[in-house]
Amino acid sequence: MRPRSSRASVLWLLPTGLVRVRSGLMDSVANSFGSSLWTPSPGHAVGFDPTAVLAAHRTNKIIPFDGIDSARLHSGVTTSGLTVTMVDGTRHKLL
């Protein structure tokens, strides 16, 4: 049996939308014990290059707020998530 790959990710809230960036397994394990190792203050500016984010991994996403039709938070036994439905009908499941 092959081990399953980690699908852990980080969700950034920007003034114009949501950005989902895949994180590595070790980052996910470290974050499972509390907040991330590096937690910027709410006013901390972080560099953001949309082209680089999308090119870094095929599952990275940029979701502009003006394209969102609806969103639903859900929780389960082992995980919680956010499902976003876009104006064009596309759905994004963010765990």
Disulfide bonds with the S-S distance in Angstrom:
none
